C-alpha cells in the first residue's frame, strides 16, 4: 500500500519507509506514525481514506526524547530520562565535574591482582548512559564507549569512572541539541569530519578512528499520526529504535 506513495522499506530499519525522489520519510512505531516531509502534501488525507487517522501535529515526545519547536528551530533533550537514571545510579552528595572523562583517568584492563566488581550494575549503568548518548547527549558518547569495553571484566576503578559520568550529568542535565532550519538561499552542504590515532589505546594498543557527519538541510514538516489496528492493515508493529529519529535532520 505504501508503495503507491513511493515509500519503500529502508535497509537499516524495516519500519522506516523512504521516498528517495521526494525526500520523504515515514517511521512506524506500533500504532503511531512519524511523517517527515519538506512541505505539506496530501499524505494524511490519502492515509485517512484507508484508516482512521488523528493528526497530532509536531511531536513533543519521541522515545523519551523531548522536542521543543520554536519558529524554524527544534531542540532535543532528555531531561526527564537523565533525571531518572541519576536518581537510580548517583548517590547523594554529588560533586561537580567539568567533563565526563578526565584526562587523568586511564580506562585500562583489570589487573589480575585487582578484585572484580559487580557486572550487573555496571552493565545496567552503561546501557542507560548509552541510550542517552546515542542522540541527544553526544557529550558523553566517547566516555561511555570507552568504558563499555570492560563489560565482562571490570574493576572498581571502572565503576568509579562510570559514576563520574553521572556526576557530570548531574550538573549538565538541561543540555539540549538545537537544529536550525536552513535559509532558502543556502545550498545543501554535507560536511564530514574524521580523526584517527595509531595504536593509541591504553588497554590493548589498538587504533582509534571516528567520524562525524553534518548535513545542512531544510527542516522538514513533521506529522504525528495515530493509526489504529484494523482489518487489512499492512503496516506491521515494530520495536522502537532511537536512531529512527535521525531522519528528521
Secondary structure, DSSP 8 states (H G I E B T S, - for coil): -GGGGT-EE-SS-TTEEEETTTTEEEEEETTEEEEEESS--SHHHHHHTTS-EEE--S-SEETTEEEEEETTEEEEE-HHHHHHHHHHH--SS----SSSS-TT-------TTS----HHHHHHHHHHHHHHHTTT-GGGHHHHHHHGGGSSS--HHHHHHHHHHHHHHHTSTT--EEEE---TTS--EEEEEEEEESS--TTT---EEEEEEEEE----EEEEEEE---TT---------GGGGGGG-
